[in-house]
Amino acid sequence: MAIEINGSASQGTPRPGQCLRTFLREEGNFGVKKGCDGGDCGACTVHVDGTPVHSCIYPAVRAEGKAVTTIEGLSKDGELHPVQEQFLEAQGFQCGFCTAGMMMTAATFDDEQRANLPRNLKGNLCRCTGYRSIADAVCGHAGAHSGDHQHDAGADVSGAQSVAAVPATPGQLGDNVPAPAGQAVVTGTARYALDVPAEQLPGLLHMKLLRSPHPHARIVSIDKAPALAVPGVVAVFTHEDAPQLLFSSAQHENYTDDPDDTRVLDNVVRFIGQRVAAVVAESVGAAEAGARALTVQYELLEPVFTPQEAILPGAPVIHGEKDGVFSRISRPLQNVVAEVHAELGSVADGFAAADFIHEHTYKTQRVQHVAMETHASIAWLDEDGRLMIRSSTQVPFLVKRTLSRVFNLPPESIRVVAGRVGGGFGGKQEVLTEDLVALAALALRKPVQLEFTRTEQFTATTTRHPFTIHLKAGASRDGSLTALQLNVLTNTGAYGNHAPGVMFHGCGESLAVYKCVNKKVDAHAVYTNTVPAGAFRGYGLSQMIFAIESAIDELAIGIGMDPLEFRLKNMVRPGDHMLSTTPEPEEDVHYGSYGLDQCVSLVRDALDRGKERYRVAGLDDLGPDWVVGEGSALSMIDTVPPRGHFAHTRVSLEANGRFAVDVGTAEFGNGTTTVHAQLAATALATTASKVTVRQSDTDLLEHDTGAFGSAGTVVAGKATLGAALELATRIQTVAASLTGAALTDCRLVDGAVECGDRTLPLTEIVDAARLQGVRLATDGNWGGTPRSVAFNVHGFRVAVNTGTGELRILQSVQAADAGVVVNPRQCRGQIEGGIAQALGAVLYEEVKVDDAGRVTTDILRQYHIPSFADVPRSEVYFATTNDSTGPLGAKSMSESPFNPVAPALANAIRNATGIRFGELPIARDKIYLALRDRTTAPV
């Protein structure tokens, strides 16, 4: 019997063992997503006879004779289902990859189920939003004021509004403009990397990888014959078939920022999970069988798994054959990728002047990005022989440059396109799939697709860098910070992608935010035979800020001072040099605006109000087994990465009177598409709904460094604003020539130009410009300098059960200095998502590696990311500032909300229990054991 899909009989028949998810996608239902293929994330949720199921673990054959509804069939007769309308109105999504599954689950809820979302949405995970907007959507609360913060003790209605008071013209700066792709997201028609109809890529082949079972070995031989004998296998690629050029998978504007230590396929493997060979076949199953059939002979080499062991004399050398100068590796024979040694003033003098000294070793763990869309790429050759790449990447232009370099191809012979990207968080600032599909497509002259499994994401992509930070700090009784000394060891894993940048950035703003004459840093980034680390939200700052902000609290406690008052006394203010490892400040970093003092006040006042609300509601006494505490932390971040971050944009007036904006930055839930539309609309006196944004295609523009380092608004947005302002002048000039009015008397209004008493529709301007030979398209460029600084302060009030170690977050507050907030609702969502992701990293997330170097947390059910029930509703407040360097006064605000969360929570737990937790994650069992042992020493 046929399977009925969205009211029509299916055209195909399920293969033996096929799951419903892959069958539905083969039938063209691309709204059914793959996030895990293990029944853990819910991205693939569909209805079978009206019941929501995870289609990745539902055998397709069981659906025969039944009615299957996907997100594409949820709407009827062109009318959105109520839950789709609610998600659209509440903007209950960011990257949108999980949204279809979330809506398919929620569409079946009755009132009782909606009243208990922590239980009933436990099977659907979101990595972007922090779930607040999803709750608003499911419950139909989209119209709730964005300043309402719901807690057990009621809403906070007594304090400052959560958004800055920016007069907002509808559709322009300061308005809560909905995401342009919203309709496509809620209907399942938004197209991600692999959402390509089969007829567009006839003969598509599939790639699977054989990965190393050893942490360190030399490949002696690979027998391809058994794999090539598998029916359907077309080709096998090994290191003998791949370019030998050394490069880095990390992507930066200056590729020399990273060590050249990687090959497409190498004859030496340096971690369990490294790619050994690529098998290309007519189906995924055949490719997997081919990979299993390969016979590989290895010469085992001695591994080393910790940076502490790797830097010891006589330790196994991981990249010892490489030329340190050529590959830009600091000391390859000592496994040191990069290092920094600096002292400002004299820390010895600073400690001599201190009345209290805190010294401890702080440790942060590996964390995975867990973007819901795994790494995936398709490569093919077009009719002109150009290499075409469609990829889930944050950096399409840098991918193009890397492929050109690795394969020695002219840049114009390559085109890279990113569809909508299902989350990134820095993990897709790498080349991890594109080089392999390019290799195969160039050799076979056929389209080739590679999609990572969730297990491959954990075992073979990148993680956050683990840091070990030995910190010593001193303070005098008058509240002055007298010395900061840090010895930092970072574990970059088997390859040095992002290792120098993460180390240097981590040792930057985390120290520079405090005035202290005496600072000393010794830092090393070190190779080990473990899964590589890479770029992760915060880029080294979150690890360092955890240590420094924990120490700041300990110093304040040691001298008997309120921790927030201690911060206020020692944090930088306009006019103060921001110094970390150099005696002079970065010459292009300025206080474009300053709102750190406001952020501290906003958090302190909100915590005070929350405490009073709990008291009034009679909820402040939790019983004799509970202790309550408060804690805060602050952070600073440069708004743009150093050494150049470039964007080229183009804004044009089209024949129909609408505007088009071409940008290079990818959209992966960061909201840059909306920001570009709003900035252009503001400059052109129109609304964002009349601006079409085209993006993430290397054929559109000259160059764009990419969407990382929080640069989407302050770099690409600056270029868009410049182009839009120039276009506005050009339009006014044409209007002036038609009317004889002075240019200063011509004013753009929505859809027209007013010149005195005459109003010219934009369509008339287009016609006139054509006759005059005037091009109504302008280009904008921005190079990422000068740079400003953004600030975040987080505060928690928590309760800890002294008998069980249970932790309850009673209140979570973050204040942000984002300059003029372009889109308050969207910016709030970025902050909430950053808080949620950071909470996972503080409390339970950890990529665990065993004594043999193998990742053991390789599926979602073994690696706990926050679910709906785990995330508290956070209060979000914005400082009122106007940045002199950002577009229309805006600053960046996507990475930085993550950074102060871990120390703020650790400080709150310390305040409640008297115990300092210096190692992440602070899991419940650690709290229980520490309480049982009851010590005030750091643990």
NORZI-V210522 format. One record per residue. N is the residue number from 0. PSI is psi as a letter, one per 20 degrees, with the letter a starting at -180 (none if undefined). Layout:
BEGIN
n=N psi=PSI
n=N psi=PSI
END
This chain:
BEGIN
n=0 psi=q
n=1 psi=q
n=2 psi=p
n=3 psi=p
n=4 psi=o
n=5 psi=l
n=6 psi=i
n=7 psi=q
n=8 psi=p
n=9 psi=q
n=10 psi=h
n=11 psi=r
n=12 psi=p
n=13 psi=q
n=14 psi=q
n=15 psi=p
n=16 psi=i
n=17 psi=p
n=18 psi=r
n=19 psi=h
n=20 psi=g
n=21 psi=h
n=22 psi=g
n=23 psi=h
n=24 psi=h
n=25 psi=h
n=26 psi=j
n=27 psi=j
n=28 psi=n
n=29 psi=i
n=30 psi=i
n=31 psi=o
n=32 psi=q
n=33 psi=o
n=34 psi=h
n=35 psi=h
n=36 psi=k
n=37 psi=j
n=38 psi=j
n=39 psi=h
n=40 psi=h
n=41 psi=j
n=42 psi=i
n=43 psi=j
n=44 psi=p
n=45 psi=r
n=46 psi=p
n=47 psi=o
n=48 psi=l
n=49 psi=i
n=50 psi=p
n=51 psi=p
n=52 psi=q
n=53 psi=o
n=54 psi=i
n=55 psi=i
n=56 psi=j
n=57 psi=o
n=58 psi=p
n=59 psi=h
n=60 psi=h
n=61 psi=i
n=62 psi=i
n=63 psi=p
n=64 psi=j
n=65 psi=r
n=66 psi=o
n=67 psi=p
n=68 psi=p
n=69 psi=r
n=70 psi=h
n=71 psi=h
n=72 psi=j
n=73 psi=h
n=74 psi=q
n=75 psi=p
n=76 psi=k
n=77 psi=i
n=78 psi=p
n=79 psi=q
n=80 psi=q
n=81 psi=h
n=82 psi=h
n=83 psi=g
n=84 psi=g
n=85 psi=g
n=86 psi=h
n=87 psi=g
n=88 psi=h
n=89 psi=i
n=90 psi=l
n=91 psi=l
n=92 psi=r
n=93 psi=e
n=94 psi=h
n=95 psi=i
n=96 psi=h
n=97 psi=i
n=98 psi=g
n=99 psi=g
n=100 psi=h
n=101 psi=g
n=102 psi=h
n=103 psi=h
n=104 psi=g
n=105 psi=h
n=106 psi=i
n=107 psi=i
n=108 psi=q
n=109 psi=a
n=110 psi=h
n=111 psi=g
n=112 psi=h
n=113 psi=h
n=114 psi=i
n=115 psi=m
n=116 psi=h
n=117 psi=h
n=118 psi=g
n=119 psi=i
n=120 psi=j
n=121 psi=h
n=122 psi=j
n=123 psi=p
n=124 psi=q
n=125 psi=p
n=126 psi=i
n=127 psi=g
n=128 psi=h
n=129 psi=j
n=130 psi=i
n=131 psi=g
n=132 psi=h
n=133 psi=g
n=134 psi=g
n=135 psi=h
n=136 psi=g
n=137 psi=h
n=138 psi=j
n=139 psi=k
n=140 psi=k
n=141 psi=h
n=142 psi=i
n=143 psi=q
n=144 psi=p
n=145 psi=i
n=146 psi=i
n=147 psi=p
n=148 psi=o
n=149 psi=p
n=150 psi=r
n=151 psi=h
n=152 psi=j
n=153 psi=r
n=154 psi=q
n=155 psi=o
n=156 psi=j
n=157 psi=i
n=158 psi=a
n=159 psi=q
n=160 psi=q
n=161 psi=i
n=162 psi=q
n=163 psi=q
n=164 psi=n
n=165 psi=o
n=166 psi=o
n=167 psi=p
n=168 psi=p
n=169 psi=p
n=170 psi=j
n=171 psi=b
n=172 psi=p
n=173 psi=i
n=174 psi=q
n=175 psi=m
n=176 psi=p
n=177 psi=q
n=178 psi=p
n=179 psi=h
n=180 psi=j
n=181 psi=g
n=182 psi=g
n=183 psi=h
n=184 psi=g
n=185 psi=i
n=186 psi=i
n=187 psi=j
n=188 psi=i
n=189 psi=p
n=190 psi=o
n=191 psi=a
n=192 psi=g
n=193 psi=j
n=194 psi=m
n=195 psi=p
n=196 psi=q
n=197 psi=h
n=198 psi=i
n=199 psi=i
n=200 psi=m
n=201 psi=q
n=202 psi=k
n=203 psi=p
n=204 psi=r
n=205 psi=q
n=206 psi=p
n=207 psi=q
n=208 psi=p
n=209 psi=p
n=210 psi=q
n=211 psi=p
n=212 psi=i
n=213 psi=q
n=214 psi=h
n=215 psi=o
n=216 psi=q
n=217 psi=p
n=218 psi=p
n=219 psi=g
n=220 psi=q
n=221 psi=p
n=222 psi=o
n=223 psi=h
n=224 psi=g
n=225 psi=h
n=226 psi=g
n=227 psi=i
n=228 psi=i
n=229 psi=p
n=230 psi=p
n=231 psi=i
n=232 psi=p
n=233 psi=g
n=234 psi=q
n=235 psi=p
n=236 psi=p
n=237 psi=a
n=238 psi=h
n=239 psi=i
n=240 psi=i
n=241 psi=q
n=242 psi=q
n=243 psi=j
n=244 psi=p
n=245 psi=p
n=246 psi=a
n=247 psi=p
n=248 psi=h
n=249 psi=q
n=250 psi=o
n=251 psi=r
n=252 psi=g
n=253 psi=o
n=254 psi=i
n=255 psi=i
n=256 psi=i
n=257 psi=q
n=258 psi=q
n=259 psi=n
n=260 psi=j
n=261 psi=q
n=262 psi=q
n=263 psi=g
n=264 psi=p
n=265 psi=q
n=266 psi=i
n=267 psi=p
n=268 psi=q
n=269 psi=j
n=270 psi=q
n=271 psi=o
n=272 psi=i
n=273 psi=q
n=274 psi=p
n=275 psi=g
n=276 psi=q
n=277 psi=p
n=278 psi=p
n=279 psi=p
n=280 psi=r
n=281 psi=i
n=282 psi=r
n=283 psi=g
n=284 psi=g
n=285 psi=h
n=286 psi=g
n=287 psi=g
n=288 psi=h
n=289 psi=g
n=290 psi=g
n=291 psi=h
n=292 psi=i
n=293 psi=q
n=294 psi=p
n=295 psi=p
n=296 psi=p
n=297 psi=q
n=298 psi=o
n=299 psi=p
n=300 psi=q
n=301 psi=p
n=302 psi=r
n=303 psi=p
n=304 psi=i
n=305 psi=q
n=306 psi=h
n=307 psi=h
n=308 psi=h
n=309 psi=h
n=310 psi=j
n=311 psi=q
n=312 psi=p
n=313 psi=j
n=314 psi=q
n=315 psi=p
n=316 psi=p
n=317 psi=h
n=318 psi=k
n=319 psi=h
n=320 psi=i
n=321 psi=q
n=322 psi=o
n=323 psi=h
n=324 psi=g
n=325 psi=g
n=326 psi=i
n=327 psi=l
n=328 psi=p
n=329 psi=g
n=330 psi=n
n=331 psi=h
n=332 psi=i
n=333 psi=j
n=334 psi=k
n=335 psi=o
n=336 psi=g
n=337 psi=q
n=338 psi=q
n=339 psi=p
n=340 psi=p
n=341 psi=q
n=342 psi=p
n=343 psi=p
n=344 psi=b
n=345 psi=o
n=346 psi=h
n=347 psi=g
n=348 psi=h
n=349 psi=h
n=350 psi=h
n=351 psi=h
n=352 psi=i
n=353 psi=q
n=354 psi=i
n=355 psi=p
n=356 psi=p
n=357 psi=p
n=358 psi=p
n=359 psi=q
n=360 psi=p
n=361 psi=q
n=362 psi=p
n=363 psi=q
n=364 psi=r
n=365 psi=p
n=366 psi=p
n=367 psi=q
n=368 psi=h
n=369 psi=l
n=370 psi=p
n=371 psi=h
n=372 psi=p
n=373 psi=r
n=374 psi=p
n=375 psi=q
n=376 psi=q
n=377 psi=p
n=378 psi=q
n=379 psi=r
n=380 psi=p
n=381 psi=a
n=382 psi=i
n=383 psi=j
n=384 psi=j
n=385 psi=q
n=386 psi=o
n=387 psi=p
n=388 psi=p
n=389 psi=p
n=390 psi=q
n=391 psi=n
n=392 psi=q
n=393 psi=i
n=394 psi=m
n=395 psi=h
n=396 psi=h
n=397 psi=h
n=398 psi=g
n=399 psi=g
n=400 psi=g
n=401 psi=g
n=402 psi=h
n=403 psi=g
n=404 psi=g
n=405 psi=g
n=406 psi=j
n=407 psi=l
n=408 psi=q
n=409 psi=p
n=410 psi=h
n=411 psi=i
n=412 psi=j
n=413 psi=p
n=414 psi=p
n=415 psi=p
n=416 psi=p
n=417 psi=p
n=418 psi=b
n=419 psi=p
n=420 psi=p
n=421 psi=m
n=422 psi=q
n=423 psi=f
n=424 psi=k
n=425 psi=h
n=426 psi=h
n=427 psi=k
n=428 psi=k
n=429 psi=r
n=430 psi=o
n=431 psi=h
n=432 psi=h
n=433 psi=h
n=434 psi=h
n=435 psi=g
n=436 psi=h
n=437 psi=g
n=438 psi=g
n=439 psi=g
n=440 psi=h
n=441 psi=h
n=442 psi=h
n=443 psi=i
n=444 psi=k
n=445 psi=q
n=446 psi=p
n=447 psi=p
n=448 psi=p
n=449 psi=p
n=450 psi=p
n=451 psi=q
n=452 psi=r
n=453 psi=h
n=454 psi=g
n=455 psi=h
n=456 psi=g
n=457 psi=h
n=458 psi=i
n=459 psi=j
n=460 psi=d
n=461 psi=r
n=462 psi=r
n=463 psi=q
n=464 psi=p
n=465 psi=p
n=466 psi=p
n=467 psi=p
n=468 psi=o
n=469 psi=o
n=470 psi=p
n=471 psi=p
n=472 psi=q
n=473 psi=q
n=474 psi=q
n=475 psi=r
n=476 psi=h
n=477 psi=j
n=478 psi=j
n=479 psi=p
n=480 psi=o
n=481 psi=h
n=482 psi=q
n=483 psi=p
n=484 psi=p
n=485 psi=p
n=486 psi=o
n=487 psi=p
n=488 psi=o
n=489 psi=q
n=490 psi=o
n=491 psi=i
n=492 psi=b
n=493 psi=i
n=494 psi=q
n=495 psi=j
n=496 psi=p
n=497 psi=i
n=498 psi=g
n=499 psi=g
n=500 psi=g
n=501 psi=g
n=502 psi=g
n=503 psi=g
n=504 psi=g
n=505 psi=h
n=506 psi=j
n=507 psi=e
n=508 psi=h
n=509 psi=h
n=510 psi=h
n=511 psi=h
n=512 psi=i
n=513 psi=p
n=514 psi=o
n=515 psi=p
n=516 psi=h
n=517 psi=o
n=518 psi=q
n=519 psi=p
n=520 psi=p
n=521 psi=o
n=522 psi=q
n=523 psi=p
n=524 psi=p
n=525 psi=p
n=526 psi=q
n=527 psi=r
n=528 psi=l
n=529 psi=r
n=530 psi=p
n=531 psi=q
n=532 psi=r
n=533 psi=b
n=534 psi=p
n=535 psi=q
n=536 psi=p
n=537 psi=h
n=538 psi=l
n=539 psi=h
n=540 psi=g
n=541 psi=h
n=542 psi=g
n=543 psi=h
n=544 psi=h
n=545 psi=g
n=546 psi=g
n=547 psi=g
n=548 psi=h
n=549 psi=g
n=550 psi=h
n=551 psi=g
n=552 psi=g
n=553 psi=h
n=554 psi=g
n=555 psi=g
n=556 psi=g
n=557 psi=h
n=558 psi=j
n=559 psi=k
n=560 psi=q
n=561 psi=p
n=562 psi=h
n=563 psi=h
n=564 psi=h
n=565 psi=g
n=566 psi=g
n=567 psi=h
n=568 psi=h
n=569 psi=i
n=570 psi=q
n=571 psi=q
n=572 psi=r
n=573 psi=p
n=574 psi=h
n=575 psi=q
n=576 psi=p
n=577 psi=o
n=578 psi=p
n=579 psi=f
n=580 psi=j
n=581 psi=q
n=582 psi=i
n=583 psi=q
n=584 psi=q
n=585 psi=p
n=586 psi=h
n=587 psi=j
n=588 psi=p
n=589 psi=r
n=590 psi=n
n=591 psi=h
n=592 psi=r
n=593 psi=o
n=594 psi=j
n=595 psi=h
n=596 psi=h
n=597 psi=g
n=598 psi=g
n=599 psi=g
n=600 psi=g
n=601 psi=g
n=602 psi=g
n=603 psi=g
n=604 psi=h
n=605 psi=g
n=606 psi=g
n=607 psi=g
n=608 psi=h
n=609 psi=g
n=610 psi=h
n=611 psi=h
n=612 psi=g
n=613 psi=h
n=614 psi=g
n=615 psi=h
n=616 psi=i
n=617 psi=k
n=618 psi=j
n=619 psi=i
n=620 psi=o
n=621 psi=i
n=622 psi=r
n=623 psi=i
n=624 psi=i
n=625 psi=p
n=626 psi=q
n=627 psi=q
n=628 psi=r
n=629 psi=q
n=630 psi=q
n=631 psi=r
n=632 psi=q
n=633 psi=r
n=634 psi=q
n=635 psi=q
n=636 psi=p
n=637 psi=q
n=638 psi=i
n=639 psi=q
n=640 psi=q
n=641 psi=r
n=642 psi=k
n=643 psi=p
n=644 psi=o
n=645 psi=q
n=646 psi=p
n=647 psi=p
n=648 psi=r
n=649 psi=p
n=650 psi=p
n=651 psi=q
n=652 psi=p
n=653 psi=r
n=654 psi=h
n=655 psi=j
n=656 psi=j
n=657 psi=r
n=658 psi=q
n=659 psi=p
n=660 psi=p
n=661 psi=p
n=662 psi=q
n=663 psi=i
n=664 psi=q
n=665 psi=q
n=666 psi=o
n=667 psi=k
n=668 psi=i
n=669 psi=i
n=670 psi=j
n=671 psi=h
n=672 psi=g
n=673 psi=g
n=674 psi=g
n=675 psi=g
n=676 psi=g
n=677 psi=g
n=678 psi=g
n=679 psi=g
n=680 psi=h
n=681 psi=g
n=682 psi=h
n=683 psi=j
n=684 psi=k
n=685 psi=b
n=686 psi=q
n=687 psi=h
n=688 psi=i
n=689 psi=j
n=690 psi=p
n=691 psi=p
n=692 psi=p
n=693 psi=p
n=694 psi=r
n=695 psi=l
n=696 psi=o
n=697 psi=i
n=698 psi=i
n=699 psi=h
n=700 psi=r
n=701 psi=g
n=702 psi=q
n=703 psi=p
n=704 psi=h
n=705 psi=r
n=706 psi=n
n=707 psi=r
n=708 psi=k
n=709 psi=k
n=710 psi=i
n=711 psi=g
n=712 psi=g
n=713 psi=i
n=714 psi=f
n=715 psi=h
n=716 psi=h
n=717 psi=g
n=718 psi=g
n=719 psi=g
n=720 psi=g
n=721 psi=g
n=722 psi=g
n=723 psi=h
n=724 psi=h
n=725 psi=h
n=726 psi=h
n=727 psi=g
n=728 psi=g
n=729 psi=g
n=730 psi=g
n=731 psi=h
n=732 psi=g
n=733 psi=g
n=734 psi=g
n=735 psi=h
n=736 psi=h
n=737 psi=h
n=738 psi=i
n=739 psi=j
n=740 psi=q
n=741 psi=q
n=742 psi=h
n=743 psi=i
n=744 psi=j
n=745 psi=p
n=746 psi=p
n=747 psi=p
n=748 psi=r
n=749 psi=o
n=750 psi=j
n=751 psi=r
n=752 psi=p
n=753 psi=p
n=754 psi=n
n=755 psi=c
n=756 psi=j
n=757 psi=q
n=758 psi=p
n=759 psi=p
n=760 psi=q
n=761 psi=h
n=762 psi=h
n=763 psi=h
n=764 psi=g
n=765 psi=g
n=766 psi=g
n=767 psi=g
n=768 psi=h
n=769 psi=g
n=770 psi=h
n=771 psi=i
n=772 psi=k
n=773 psi=p
n=774 psi=o
n=775 psi=l
n=776 psi=p
n=777 psi=q
n=778 psi=q
n=779 psi=q
n=780 psi=q
n=781 psi=q
n=782 psi=j
n=783 psi=j
n=784 psi=q
n=785 psi=r
n=786 psi=q
n=787 psi=a
n=788 psi=q
n=789 psi=q
n=790 psi=q
n=791 psi=p
n=792 psi=p
n=793 psi=q
n=794 psi=q
n=795 psi=q
n=796 psi=p
n=797 psi=r
n=798 psi=p
n=799 psi=p
n=800 psi=o
n=801 psi=i
n=802 psi=h
n=803 psi=i
n=804 psi=j
n=805 psi=p
n=806 psi=p
n=807 psi=p
n=808 psi=o
n=809 psi=h
n=810 psi=p
n=811 psi=p
n=812 psi=p
n=813 psi=p
n=814 psi=p
n=815 psi=q
n=816 psi=n
n=817 psi=j
n=818 psi=b
n=819 psi=p
n=820 psi=o
n=821 psi=g
n=822 psi=n
n=823 psi=g
n=824 psi=g
n=825 psi=g
n=826 psi=h
n=827 psi=g
n=828 psi=h
n=829 psi=g
n=830 psi=g
n=831 psi=g
n=832 psi=h
n=833 psi=h
n=834 psi=g
n=835 psi=g
n=836 psi=h
n=837 psi=h
n=838 psi=h
n=839 psi=g
n=840 psi=h
n=841 psi=g
n=842 psi=h
n=843 psi=h
n=844 psi=p
n=845 psi=p
n=846 psi=o
n=847 psi=p
n=848 psi=p
n=849 psi=a
n=850 psi=i
n=851 psi=j
n=852 psi=j
n=853 psi=p
n=854 psi=p
n=855 psi=i
n=856 psi=m
n=857 psi=j
n=858 psi=r
n=859 psi=h
n=860 psi=i
n=861 psi=i
n=862 psi=o
n=863 psi=o
n=864 psi=q
n=865 psi=p
n=866 psi=r
n=867 psi=g
n=868 psi=i
n=869 psi=i
n=870 psi=o
n=871 psi=q
n=872 psi=p
n=873 psi=q
n=874 psi=p
n=875 psi=p
n=876 psi=q
n=877 psi=p
n=878 psi=q
n=879 psi=n
n=880 psi=r
n=881 psi=o
n=882 psi=p
n=883 psi=i
n=884 psi=h
n=885 psi=r
n=886 psi=p
n=887 psi=k
n=888 psi=j
n=889 psi=q
n=890 psi=r
n=891 psi=q
n=892 psi=m
n=893 psi=g
n=894 psi=g
n=895 psi=h
n=896 psi=h
n=897 psi=h
n=898 psi=g
n=899 psi=i
n=900 psi=g
n=901 psi=g
n=902 psi=h
n=903 psi=g
n=904 psi=g
n=905 psi=h
n=906 psi=h
n=907 psi=g
n=908 psi=h
n=909 psi=g
n=910 psi=h
n=911 psi=g
n=912 psi=i
n=913 psi=j
n=914 psi=p
n=915 psi=o
n=916 psi=o
n=917 psi=j
n=918 psi=p
n=919 psi=q
n=920 psi=q
n=921 psi=m
n=922 psi=r
n=923 psi=h
n=924 psi=h
n=925 psi=g
n=926 psi=g
n=927 psi=g
n=928 psi=h
n=929 psi=h
n=930 psi=h
n=931 psi=g
n=932 psi=h
n=933 psi=m
n=934 psi=q
n=935 psi=i
n=936 psi=q
n=937 psi=q
n=938 psi=none
END
